[in-house]
Amino acid sequence: MFVNLTEVLTNEDKVVSMQTEVQITEISVGGEKYPVLASSPVSFVFTNTGKGRARLEGQADFVFSAGCDRCLKPVEKKLEISLVREVWAPDMAVEPSVYEEQPFMEGFQLDVEDLLISEIVTNWPMKILCKPDCKGICPTCGRDLNTGMCDCDTFVPDPRMAAIKDIFEADKEV
């Protein structure tokens, strides 16, 4: 969806508020695709800050489905997006590299979905957990450790001591 910013960018001290619906159904982050279960309308306030420049403030909420990073159970995660950006008219850019800073603008048109997807990817959580104390799954048998412990050997030797262990094992072979 595109929003025309000509009025805001060409009229000094102009302020425009609006709400718009977005049709983002899927988020792709790190090669994985996550379905969007719900989203709120996006609220924008555009404020002219000078000749050909405007301040963009936006707010939106998204609920997506993902797997827990430890136990792989499906999790619904809410992501609140709050953004503040400076945009400018295409004729105000002095260098071509300036256009690379706002790939969500096409002339005087703001591509709302591109902007929001960029913000979602930037604000994506490092870990998605079903609960803060999720124990994950057993690396040996694959049992969900949140439902109970398994009988697998969980001893993991310290890799820093591997060289010393080799010395002791070599002495036993006499």
Backbone as CSV, one residue per row, in Angstrom:
resi,resn,N_x,N_y,N_z,CA_x,CA_y,CA_z,C_x,C_y,C_z
1,MET,0.842,-1.173,0.000,0.000,0.000,0.000,0.887,1.236,0.000
2,PHE,0.514,2.201,-0.818,1.274,3.438,-0.933,0.492,4.596,-0.334
3,VAL,1.223,5.524,0.308,0.638,6.748,0.845,1.346,7.912,0.156
4,ASN,0.566,8.824,-0.394,1.113,9.981,-1.091,1.504,11.044,-0.068
5,LEU,2.781,11.445,-0.065,3.291,12.435,0.882,3.570,13.789,0.231
6,THR,3.055,13.999,-0.964,3.310,15.245,-1.678,2.860,16.448,-0.854
7,GLU,1.687,16.389,-0.288,1.132,17.515,0.479,2.007,17.858,1.679
8,VAL,2.489,16.837,2.382,3.314,17.072,3.569,4.696,17.577,3.181
9,LEU,5.284,17.022,2.150,6.646,17.392,1.765,6.733,18.765,1.098
10,THR,5.635,19.266,0.538,5.694,20.540,-0.185,5.121,21.720,0.604
11,ASN,4.430,21.477,1.707,3.842,22.558,2.507,4.500,22.611,3.873
12,GLU,5.185,23.724,4.141,5.876,23.856,5.423,4.879,23.906,6.573
13,ASP,5.283,23.317,7.705,4.489,23.233,8.932,3.208,22.418,8.768
14,LYS,3.120,21.613,7.747,1.942,20.769,7.512,2.047,19.513,8.377
15,VAL,0.946,19.139,9.041,0.880,17.925,9.850,-0.321,17.120,9.380
16,VAL,-0.086,15.848,9.077,-1.163,14.968,8.622,-1.134,13.703,9.477
17,SER,-2.297,13.346,10.035,-2.439,12.098,10.795,-3.329,11.158,9.993
18,MET,-3.014,9.864,10.046,-3.849,8.898,9.334,-3.663,7.510,9.921
19,GLN,-4.651,6.675,9.675,-4.569,5.258,10.005,-4.810,4.478,8.732
20,THR,-4.087,3.373,8.603,-4.250,2.555,7.414,-4.101,1.081,7.774
21,GLU,-4.836,0.258,7.062,-4.739,-1.195,7.234,-3.620,-1.708,6.331
22,VAL,-2.923,-2.733,6.813,-1.895,-3.374,5.985,-2.276,-4.835,5.785
23,GLN,-1.811,-5.387,4.697,-2.134,-6.769,4.346,-0.883,-7.644,4.403
24,ILE,-0.136,-7.556,5.471,1.044,-8.397,5.646,0.562,-9.718,6.254
25,THR,0.735,-10.811,5.529,0.257,-12.112,5.997,1.383,-13.029,6.431
26,GLU,2.620,-12.651,6.088,3.754,-13.512,6.386,5.008,-12.656,6.551
27,ILE,5.844,-13.028,7.518,7.108,-12.338,7.757,8.227,-13.324,7.458
28,SER,9.217,-12.897,6.697,10.360,-13.748,6.385,11.596,-13.165,7.085
29,VAL,12.141,-13.943,8.039,13.309,-13.512,8.801,14.314,-14.659,8.832
30,GLY,15.522,-14.396,8.413,16.581,-15.394,8.464,16.279,-16.660,7.683
31,GLY,15.579,-16.531,6.575,15.258,-17.686,5.756,14.031,-18.463,6.222
32,GLU,13.457,-18.095,7.354,12.249,-18.739,7.876,11.052,-17.837,7.611
33,LYS,9.891,-18.448,7.390,8.662,-17.687,7.175,7.736,-17.897,8.365
34,TYR,7.182,-16.788,8.865,6.303,-16.818,10.024,4.961,-16.201,9.643
35,PRO,3.853,-16.919,9.862,2.545,-16.357,9.522,2.138,-15.262,10.508
36,VAL,1.528,-14.206,9.986,0.995,-13.135,10.816,-0.440,-13.513,11.159
37,LEU,-0.725,-13.637,12.447,-2.054,-14.039,12.897,-2.999,-12.855,13.032
38,ALA,-2.470,-11.697,13.434,-3.296,-10.495,13.613,-2.410,-9.262,13.500
39,SER,-3.023,-8.159,13.113,-2.299,-6.884,13.076,-3.282,-5.750,13.341
40,SER,-2.769,-4.719,13.969,-3.596,-3.544,14.223,-3.440,-2.575,13.056
41,PRO,-4.381,-1.646,12.900,-4.170,-0.608,11.882,-2.925,0.212,12.242
42,VAL,-2.230,0.657,11.234,-1.020,1.447,11.441,-1.402,2.908,11.574
43,SER,-0.943,3.530,12.653,-1.193,4.951,12.885,0.045,5.743,12.486
44,PHE,-0.154,6.755,11.653,0.951,7.596,11.204,0.674,9.048,11.532
45,VAL,1.746,9.791,11.823,1.712,11.248,11.902,2.881,11.726,11.057
46,PHE,2.572,12.522,10.031,3.585,13.081,9.148,3.679,14.572,9.435
47,THR,4.881,15.068,9.749,5.091,16.465,10.091,6.183,17.043,9.202
48,ASN,5.865,18.123,8.495,6.863,18.786,7.662,7.887,19.440,8.585
49,THR,9.178,19.179,8.322,10.253,19.730,9.149,11.140,20.699,8.380
50,GLY,10.740,21.041,7.185,11.524,21.960,6.369,11.229,21.710,4.907
51,LYS,11.915,22.434,4.068,11.660,22.330,2.629,11.969,20.916,2.129
52,GLY,10.935,20.191,1.717,11.087,18.855,1.165,11.413,17.768,2.165
53,ARG,11.264,18.054,3.458,11.582,17.071,4.502,10.379,16.883,5.417
54,ALA,10.236,15.679,5.921,9.134,15.400,6.840,9.563,14.358,7.860
55,ARG,8.974,14.461,9.022,9.190,13.476,10.091,8.007,12.515,10.063
56,LEU,8.312,11.227,10.043,7.298,10.182,9.988,7.314,9.453,11.329
57,GLU,6.168,9.405,12.001,6.038,8.648,13.245,4.935,7.632,13.039
58,GLY,5.201,6.393,13.436,4.217,5.339,13.216,4.143,4.366,14.365
59,GLN,2.998,3.709,14.481,2.749,2.747,15.552,1.904,1.615,15.000
60,ALA,2.293,0.362,15.267,1.511,-0.801,14.831,1.852,-1.993,15.714
61,ASP,0.922,-2.941,15.803,1.124,-4.176,16.558,0.877,-5.360,15.633
62,PHE,1.712,-6.383,15.775,1.570,-7.604,14.995,1.647,-8.803,15.927
63,VAL,0.848,-9.816,15.635,0.929,-11.090,16.346,1.286,-12.138,15.299
64,PHE,2.383,-12.852,15.551,2.817,-13.863,14.598,2.999,-15.197,15.311
65,SER,3.081,-16.253,14.536,3.264,-17.597,15.068,4.678,-18.056,14.747
66,ALA,5.345,-18.625,15.760,6.703,-19.126,15.578,6.899,-20.320,16.499
67,GLY,7.948,-21.059,16.276,8.289,-22.175,17.147,9.230,-21.716,18.241
68,CYS,9.047,-22.254,19.446,9.940,-21.937,20.569,11.357,-22.353,20.176
69,ASP,12.326,-21.509,20.459,13.711,-21.789,20.081,14.325,-22.930,20.885
70,ARG,13.709,-23.323,21.991,14.253,-24.417,22.793,13.485,-25.722,22.642
71,CYS,12.142,-25.662,22.684,11.365,-26.911,22.657,10.542,-27.082,21.380
72,LEU,10.538,-26.106,20.512,9.878,-26.142,19.205,8.349,-26.105,19.262
73,LYS,7.756,-25.865,20.428,6.297,-25.741,20.513,5.867,-24.454,19.817
74,PRO,4.672,-24.444,19.194,4.187,-23.219,18.566,3.915,-22.137,19.621
75,VAL,4.308,-20.914,19.291,4.165,-19.781,20.204,3.552,-18.619,19.435
76,GLU,2.617,-17.921,20.062,2.112,-16.663,19.504,2.898,-15.540,20.154
77,LYS,3.512,-14.712,19.344,4.363,-13.635,19.846,3.836,-12.297,19.338
78,LYS,3.692,-11.326,20.239,3.246,-9.991,19.856,4.470,-9.101,19.678
79,LEU,4.473,-8.359,18.600,5.573,-7.446,18.298,4.987,-6.054,18.126
80,GLU,5.399,-5.144,18.985,4.929,-3.755,18.917,5.961,-2.930,18.163
81,ILE,5.519,-2.330,17.094,6.404,-1.518,16.251,6.123,-0.048,16.513
82,SER,7.160,0.670,16.855,7.084,2.118,17.016,8.262,2.692,16.244
83,LEU,7.964,3.546,15.276,9.046,4.027,14.420,9.007,5.534,14.259
84,VAL,10.185,6.074,14.074,10.374,7.495,13.769,11.417,7.553,12.670
85,ARG,11.062,8.152,11.566,11.974,8.266,10.418,11.895,9.667,9.855
86,GLU,12.949,10.049,9.189,12.988,11.303,8.441,12.919,10.939,6.963
87,VAL,11.983,11.518,6.236,11.872,11.278,4.799,12.011,12.611,4.077
88,TRP,12.378,12.542,2.816,12.547,13.768,2.040,12.066,13.560,0.621
89,ALA,11.799,14.650,-0.012,11.323,14.632,-1.397,12.456,14.160,-2.309
90,PRO,12.112,13.502,-3.420,13.166,12.983,-4.305,14.042,14.081,-4.905
91,ASP,13.508,15.269,-5.090,14.307,16.350,-5.665,15.219,17.011,-4.636
92,MET,15.110,16.622,-3.354,15.941,17.209,-2.302,17.214,16.405,-2.050
93,ALA,17.326,15.215,-2.597,18.507,14.371,-2.380,19.681,14.933,-3.167
94,VAL,20.780,15.169,-2.482,21.974,15.727,-3.105,22.807,14.621,-3.755
95,GLU,22.910,13.465,-3.089,23.720,12.361,-3.580,22.825,11.159,-3.897
96,PRO,23.244,10.321,-4.832,22.462,9.111,-5.127,22.387,8.155,-3.943
97,SER,23.394,8.153,-3.060,23.389,7.247,-1.910,22.273,7.582,-0.922
98,VAL,21.758,8.800,-0.999,20.668,9.200,-0.108,19.428,8.356,-0.388
99,TYR,19.207,7.982,-1.639,18.043,7.160,-1.990,18.133,5.776,-1.353
100,GLU,19.355,5.285,-1.137,19.527,3.981,-0.512,19.096,4.006,0.943
101,GLU,19.095,5.173,1.575,18.701,5.291,2.970,17.193,5.200,3.150
102,GLN,16.423,5.404,2.122,14.971,5.311,2.217,14.404,4.478,1.063
103,PRO,14.678,3.161,1.085,14.194,2.306,-0.005,12.680,2.140,0.000
104,PHE,12.022,2.583,1.054,10.570,2.479,1.160,9.862,3.662,0.501
105,MET,10.617,4.590,-0.064,10.033,5.742,-0.761,10.222,5.567,-2.266
106,GLU,9.158,5.827,-3.023,9.216,5.840,-4.481,8.673,7.193,-4.923
107,GLY,9.583,8.108,-5.161,9.171,9.476,-5.462,8.560,10.099,-4.223
108,PHE,7.311,10.547,-4.341,6.598,11.126,-3.204,5.697,10.093,-2.515
109,GLN,5.819,8.831,-2.907,4.970,7.771,-2.378,5.724,6.959,-1.316
110,LEU,5.075,6.734,-0.178,5.620,5.908,0.891,5.031,4.506,0.759
111,ASP,5.884,3.498,0.611,5.441,2.101,0.565,5.350,1.608,2.010
112,VAL,4.141,1.603,2.551,3.907,1.293,3.962,4.344,-0.134,4.290
113,GLU,4.026,-1.077,3.438,4.367,-2.468,3.730,5.877,-2.693,3.743
114,ASP,6.613,-2.097,2.813,8.072,-2.217,2.821,8.662,-1.619,4.093
115,LEU,8.154,-0.469,4.490,8.623,0.184,5.707,8.360,-0.697,6.926
116,LEU,7.158,-1.235,7.033,6.815,-2.065,8.187,7.596,-3.382,8.210
117,ILE,7.766,-4.004,7.068,8.539,-5.244,7.033,9.979,-4.983,7.457
118,SER,10.541,-3.876,7.018,11.889,-3.498,7.433,11.960,-3.314,8.948
119,GLU,10.963,-2.654,9.524,10.939,-2.432,10.975,10.725,-3.739,11.738
120,ILE,9.886,-4.621,11.225,9.650,-5.902,11.886,10.933,-6.720,11.920
121,VAL,11.630,-6.793,10.801,12.880,-7.559,10.744,13.918,-6.945,11.690
122,THR,13.980,-5.625,11.740,14.928,-4.948,12.625,14.607,-5.208,14.093
123,ASN,13.334,-5.274,14.445,12.915,-5.452,15.832,12.622,-6.909,16.194
124,TRP,12.962,-7.836,15.325,12.680,-9.246,15.572,13.420,-9.711,16.830
125,PRO,12.751,-10.439,17.731,13.414,-10.887,18.965,14.545,-11.878,18.684
126,MET,15.587,-11.817,19.494,16.728,-12.723,19.334,16.323,-14.158,19.643
127,LYS,15.511,-14.353,20.675,15.019,-15.674,21.059,13.520,-15.588,21.243
128,ILE,12.829,-16.611,20.765,11.393,-16.726,20.976,11.193,-17.958,21.845
129,LEU,10.681,-17.748,23.056,10.491,-18.838,24.000,9.023,-18.981,24.373
130,CYS,8.593,-20.234,24.633,7.213,-20.474,25.043,6.992,-19.969,26.467
131,LYS,8.029,-20.017,27.296,8.022,-19.460,28.644,9.469,-19.150,29.017
132,PRO,9.711,-18.208,29.906,11.098,-17.808,30.188,11.994,-18.936,30.696
133,ASP,11.432,-19.907,31.408,12.249,-20.986,31.943,12.102,-22.291,31.159
134,CYS,11.869,-22.195,29.867,11.721,-23.372,29.015,13.001,-24.203,29.082
135,LYS,12.854,-25.502,29.299,14.005,-26.398,29.436,14.447,-26.992,28.109
136,GLY,13.619,-26.885,27.089,13.992,-27.383,25.777,13.737,-28.865,25.611
137,ILE,14.471,-29.471,24.679,14.332,-30.899,24.412,15.663,-31.593,24.667
138,CYS,15.597,-32.886,24.994,16.801,-33.680,25.229,17.544,-33.848,23.905
139,PRO,18.832,-33.547,23.856,19.576,-33.696,22.602,19.780,-35.158,22.190
140,THR,19.575,-36.084,23.110,19.773,-37.499,22.802,18.488,-38.162,22.311
141,CYS,17.408,-38.057,23.118,16.184,-38.774,22.764,15.085,-37.870,22.210
142,GLY,15.210,-36.544,22.357,14.229,-35.612,21.804,13.012,-35.384,22.669
143,ARG,13.032,-35.835,23.916,11.884,-35.642,24.810,11.795,-34.190,25.253
144,ASP,10.567,-33.700,25.370,10.327,-32.347,25.862,10.619,-32.335,27.358
145,LEU,11.663,-31.627,27.775,12.078,-31.613,29.175,11.155,-30.775,30.053
146,ASN,10.216,-30.027,29.461,9.225,-29.288,30.243,8.176,-30.234,30.835
147,THR,7.980,-31.392,30.217,6.988,-32.355,30.702,7.601,-33.359,31.676
148,GLY,8.896,-33.431,31.777,9.570,-34.356,32.693,10.959,-34.679,32.182
149,MET,11.772,-35.210,33.093,13.144,-35.558,32.735,13.188,-36.932,32.073
150,CYS,14.206,-37.166,31.287,14.407,-38.467,30.641,15.555,-39.189,31.349
151,ASP,15.848,-40.416,30.938,16.898,-41.213,31.568,18.222,-41.157,30.811
152,CYS,18.357,-40.219,29.902,19.584,-40.115,29.106,20.730,-39.577,29.952
153,ASP,21.962,-39.952,29.582,23.157,-39.445,30.243,23.358,-37.999,29.799
154,THR,23.292,-37.061,30.735,23.394,-35.639,30.405,24.769,-35.066,30.721
155,PHE,25.736,-35.933,31.135,27.065,-35.443,31.460,27.764,-34.962,30.191
156,VAL,28.213,-33.728,30.213,28.954,-33.153,29.093,30.323,-32.763,29.636
157,PRO,31.375,-33.435,29.191,32.706,-33.114,29.720,33.155,-31.723,29.273
158,ASP,33.949,-31.129,30.106,34.489,-29.801,29.811,35.517,-29.939,28.696
159,PRO,35.315,-29.269,27.553,36.261,-29.429,26.436,37.659,-28.925,26.769
160,ARG,37.790,-28.049,27.753,39.120,-27.551,28.129,39.947,-28.634,28.823
161,MET,39.258,-29.650,29.366,39.951,-30.715,30.074,40.223,-31.926,29.176
162,ALA,39.855,-31.861,27.906,40.015,-33.000,27.003,41.474,-33.427,26.856
163,ALA,42.384,-32.475,26.816,43.803,-32.811,26.661,44.323,-33.559,27.889
164,ILE,43.913,-33.152,29.071,44.344,-33.827,30.299,43.748,-35.233,30.353
165,LYS,42.497,-35.375,29.934,41.849,-36.684,29.912,42.605,-37.632,28.993
166,ASP,43.056,-37.146,27.856,43.824,-37.980,26.931,45.138,-38.460,27.555
167,ILE,45.767,-37.631,28.355,47.030,-38.003,29.013,46.778,-39.148,29.991
168,PHE,45.721,-39.025,30.810,45.413,-40.065,31.782,45.016,-41.367,31.100
169,GLU,44.282,-41.310,30.019,43.866,-42.509,29.297,45.069,-43.179,28.622
170,ALA,46.041,-42.394,28.190,47.249,-42.942,27.546,48.078,-43.716,28.558
171,ASP,48.120,-43.246,29.836,48.907,-43.916,30.885,48.287,-45.251,31.280
172,LYS,46.975,-45.429,31.121,46.314,-46.660,31.530,46.609,-47.808,30.573
173,GLU,47.061,-47.505,29.384,47.337,-48.532,28.388,48.766,-49.049,28.537
174,VAL,49.040,-49.759,29.553,50.408,-50.248,29.789,50.474,-51.732,29.549
